[in-house]
């Protein structure tokens, strides 16, 4: 059947529909037993010249509301597969796209050939033994750059791409890593 995909031009604009997102779509199933299979695309994050407007990162705000699934990709392959998977869910999904990634040069470690993972499962994108950095979206690329700099000093930093943003406890995050 038909499953709607809504695109807000900028994630900032979703605040206008905040009540409908968190109190209607997010709680629909719990209140009625009827799913609310809607996917809302939210281009977010700053890009050069965008200033303080149309640059908000609001994933963490939505992550604390029950019933919502929050996804965010760091690769082209994940962007595609996670959108397809989001549409297949019966839950309302906020599909957050960092605008910086629209022009990002592909990293050789974040390959489009990576194994397709389900929503809710993280990916280790760099092995390490001294510390772990958990990031998502555009910040995965920044974490990899930082890990490269630290590697020059002998530190092996693990980088995990979270891929989904929900208020999970540490045990759940660790268990979800591929």
C-alpha positions in Angstrom: 0.0 0.0 0.0 0.8 3.6 0.0 3.2 5.0 2.6 3.8 8.7 2.6 7.3 10.3 2.5 7.3 13.9 3.6 10.2 16.2 3.0 10.7 19.3 5.1 13.0 21.6 3.2 15.0 22.1 6.4 14.8 20.1 9.6 14.3 23.4 11.4 10.9 23.7 9.9 9.8 20.5 11.6 9.3 22.5 14.8 6.1 23.9 13.2 4.7 20.3 13.1 6.3 19.2 16.4 3.1 18.3 18.1 1.8 16.3 15.1 5.1 14.4 14.9 5.6 13.6 18.6 2.1 13.5 20.0 0.1 12.3 17.0 2.4 10.1 14.8 4.7 9.1 17.6 2.0 7.8 19.9 -0.6 6.7 17.2 0.1 3.0 17.6 0.2 3.1 21.4 -3.1 5.0 21.6 -5.0 3.2 18.9 -3.2 0.0 17.8 -3.1 1.5 14.3 0.4 2.1 12.9 1.5 5.5 11.5 3.8 4.5 8.7 5.2 7.9 7.6 8.7 8.8 6.8 9.7 12.4 7.2 13.0 13.5 5.5 14.8 16.2 7.5 17.8 17.8 5.8 19.8 19.2 8.7 23.1 20.6 9.8 25.1 23.5 8.7 26.8 24.1 5.4 29.0 27.1 4.3 26.9 30.2 4.2 23.8 28.9 5.9 24.4 30.7 9.2 22.3 30.1 12.3 19.1 29.4 10.4 18.2 26.3 8.4 21.2 24.5 10.1 19.8 22.9 13.2 20.6 19.4 14.3 17.4 18.3 16.0 17.8 14.6 16.1 18.5 14.5 19.8 15.3 16.4 20.6 13.1 13.9 18.7 15.1 10.9 20.0 13.5 11.2 23.4 9.9 10.8 22.3 8.4 7.3 22.2 7.3 5.7 19.0 9.6 7.6 16.7 12.5 6.0 14.8 15.4 8.3 14.0 17.9 7.4 11.3 20.9 9.2 9.9 23.4 7.9 7.4 27.0 8.7 6.7 27.3 7.0 3.2 25.4 7.0 -0.1 24.7 3.2 0.3 23.2 3.7 3.8 21.3 6.8 2.6 19.5 4.6 0.0 19.0 1.4 2.0 17.9 3.2 5.1 15.3 5.2 3.2 14.0 2.0 1.7 13.9 0.4 5.1 12.3 3.4 6.7 9.4 3.3 4.2 8.9 -0.4 5.0 8.5 0.3 8.7 5.0 0.7 10.2 6.5 3.3 12.7 6.9 7.0 12.0 10.6 7.5 10.9 12.5 10.8 11.0 15.1 10.3 8.2 17.8 12.9 9.0 20.2 13.9 6.2 23.1 16.1 7.0 23.4 18.6 4.2 27.1 18.6 4.4 27.1 15.0 3.0 25.4 16.1 -0.2 28.8 17.4 -1.3 31.1 15.2 0.7 33.9 13.4 -1.0 33.6 9.7 -0.4 36.0 8.2 2.1 37.8 5.1 1.1 36.8 3.6 4.5 33.1 4.3 4.1 32.5 2.3 1.0 29.2 1.9 -0.7 30.1 -1.8 -0.7 29.7 -2.1 3.0 27.3 -4.7 4.2 23.7 -3.5 4.3 22.7 -3.3 8.0 19.2 -3.0 9.4 18.0 0.2 11.0 19.0 0.0 14.7 22.4 -1.6 14.1 25.6 0.3 14.3 28.7 -0.2 12.1 32.4 -0.3 13.1 34.1 1.8 10.4 37.5 1.7 12.0 39.0 -0.8 14.4 40.9 0.3 17.4 42.0 -0.6 20.9 42.8 2.5 22.9 39.4 4.4 22.7 36.1 4.3 20.9 34.4 7.2 19.3 30.7 6.8 18.5 29.4 9.3 15.9 26.7 9.5 13.2 26.2 11.2 9.9 28.8 13.8 8.9 30.6 13.5 12.2 31.6 9.9 11.3 33.9 11.5 8.7 35.3 14.0 11.2 35.9 11.1 13.7 37.8 9.2 11.1 40.0 12.2 10.4 40.7 12.7 14.1 41.5 8.9 14.4 44.0 9.3 11.5 45.8 12.2 13.2 45.9 10.2 16.5 47.2 7.1 14.6 50.3 9.2 13.7 51.0 9.4 17.4 50.4 5.6 17.9 46.8 5.7 19.2 44.4 3.2 17.7 40.9 4.7 17.8 37.8 2.7 17.0 35.1 4.6 15.2 31.5 3.4 15.3 28.8 4.8 13.0 25.7 4.8 15.1 23.3 5.1 12.1 20.2 5.3 14.3 19.7 7.8 17.0 17.6 6.7 20.0 18.1 7.0 23.8 19.7 3.6 24.2 21.7 2.5 27.2 25.4 1.6 26.7 24.8 -2.2 26.7 22.3 -1.8 23.9 24.7 0.3 21.8 27.5 -2.1 22.3 25.3 -5.1 21.5 24.1 -3.5 18.3 27.6 -3.0 16.8 28.1 -5.3 13.8 
